[in-house]
């Protein structure tokens, strides 16, 4: 559309009378005559041998490549945010007497999808607000989570947002472009496709990235194959837990007292599970232990164990996390460390203040597949072991502004000092985090 419009502008500048700059046969009109001194048709349509602002090479670069024309000749670029483009087209096609079906396609590793942070949640809400709209999430069989926590989170996502689930044999594609959204109405279909590496149900689903191409256009609805699946069919637990607790009520309050609130929730869910004597080993595994706020949550949980005599001088503490290499401007407790070296040093220094041997392992991103998605706190003593699985680790904690600021610009020791003081208050989870922050206890 844009290249065609610009070509029309260039053609308008090719005066049939070959004027010197502007005349009534090309650019001059009742509307433009007062700006005649600023108008020069040669700026866009130059004489032979002169450079052009809108030369053919530039206009050709704006055209879609043949391999990007997922919907034929009517394929166009998606300008702006892809989610807004879907809502805009759905609004055109939906009406009181014109129900539509919207299919959202997702692929990728289901056990690494993180449905809690799915970027499509707000899109679904906007679509359902339009009226008679049915939204179906379509995933290949290979992308259905096998990890029980991921499966439970996906089931909760479907129920909370009012979506259907359809499990298909594979992901639809067209000439290398992958379909990620499709609107089916009474007058036909309309699709959205991308040449993205990953369209998994995660925080970056369908988001524009550097070098990616998003296109849209009229399309024939794709045959799905497979069939629907109820959210309840996703939820399976290999072992019955000793107890289940919702951590959301423990969030609000002084940050330094979160540890006491956490262990009170544990005691209520599964009484008398911890020994009175020091533990032999504590292992905390969390891929996303990359922000100071989450680390402080872990620290006060362990510090409470020390205060009750369960961490001694011989208790070994091990922490496993993925490296943090965030290019985001880090300002608050919820932001990730820009440097993995700083991340490791602060974790190590803060937990060393507990007075026990500490080992911190910060894994490279290629090792992500070798770690479980769930966050786990394992306590071992005298041949016994208690495993606490947390849906979101301690990442659900959110400080009350403006005390949520964190001094990333300072050195490691200053950052550790800030976390040791912990002079802020946690509020409840953010409103968009509607899936509860559960924990489960296993022996």
TASUL-V812447 format. One record per run of one state. SS is the DSSP state (helix for helix, strand for strand, loop for the rest). FROM is the first residue (numbers start at 1). LEN is the number of residues. If there is no record, write none. Layout:
{{SS/FROM/LEN} {SS/FROM/LEN}}
//
This chain:
{{loop/1/1} {helix/2/11} {loop/13/20} {helix/33/6} {loop/39/2} {helix/41/3} {loop/44/12} {helix/56/7} {loop/63/3} {helix/66/3} {loop/69/3} {helix/72/3} {loop/75/1} {strand/76/2} {loop/78/4} {helix/82/12} {loop/94/1} {strand/95/1} {loop/96/2} {strand/98/1} {loop/99/1} {strand/100/7} {loop/107/3} {helix/110/3} {loop/113/2} {helix/115/3} {loop/118/3} {helix/121/8} {loop/129/4} {strand/133/8} {helix/141/3} {loop/144/4} {helix/148/14} {loop/162/2} {strand/164/5} {loop/169/4} {strand/173/2} {loop/175/2} {strand/177/9} {loop/186/2} {strand/188/7} {loop/195/19} {strand/214/6} {loop/220/7} {strand/227/2} {loop/229/2} {helix/231/3} {loop/234/9} {strand/243/4} {loop/247/1} {helix/248/4} {loop/252/1} {strand/253/2} {helix/255/15} {loop/270/11} {strand/281/5} {loop/286/5} {strand/291/1} {helix/292/16} {loop/308/8} {strand/316/7} {loop/323/9} {strand/332/1} {loop/333/3} {strand/336/1} {loop/337/3} {helix/340/13} {loop/353/5} {strand/358/6} {loop/364/1} {helix/365/6} {loop/371/4} {strand/375/7} {loop/382/2} {strand/384/7} {loop/391/7} {strand/398/2} {loop/400/5} {strand/405/1} {loop/406/6} {helix/412/10} {loop/422/3} {strand/425/3} {loop/428/10} {strand/438/5} {loop/443/1}}
//
